[in-house]
Amino acid sequence: MTDIIGVDFSHWDGEINFDAFQSSGAAFAVFKAGQGLNVDSQFYRSHDEAKRRGIVQGAYWYVDPRVAPLQQAAKLVSTLKPLQ
């Protein structure tokens, strides 16, 4: 079996050095799109730069148990919709 390496990024990582990422051997990146009802402050910038560089990417939403699930799902959809 071959391991495939990916990296999880969020605002906690600051502005990503995509040159270093691409030379790391990682095959993909997953970006935190947001949490609760808040969009991650680095999400759109990271998405755009990864797309520009042809990096395979995904996104996730960190669910906050204090916020109604359907509200969070709607926020996720509205956050990702402009990227289509």
Residue, then its C-alpha position, 0 to 999 in steps of 0.5 A: m500500500t502506498d501512503i498519500i500525503g495531504v495537509d490540513f490548513s486553517h487560519w491557525d496556520g497563517e498565510i500558507n507558503f505554497d512554494a514550500f507546500q508544493s515542494s513537500g511532496a504532499a498530494f493535496a490540501v484540505f482547507k477549513a472553510g469555516q466554523g459555526l457561522n464564520v468563514d475562515s479568514q484564510f479560506y478564499r485566499s488559500h482556495d484561490e492560490a491552490k486553484r491557480r497552482g493546480i493543487v488538488q483540494g477539498a474543504y471542511w466545515y468545523v461544526d459548532p455544537r452551540v449553533a443549529p446544524l441547518q444554519q451551519a449547513a446553509k453557511l457552508v453552502s453559501t461559502l462554497k457556492p461562489l467557487q463553482 
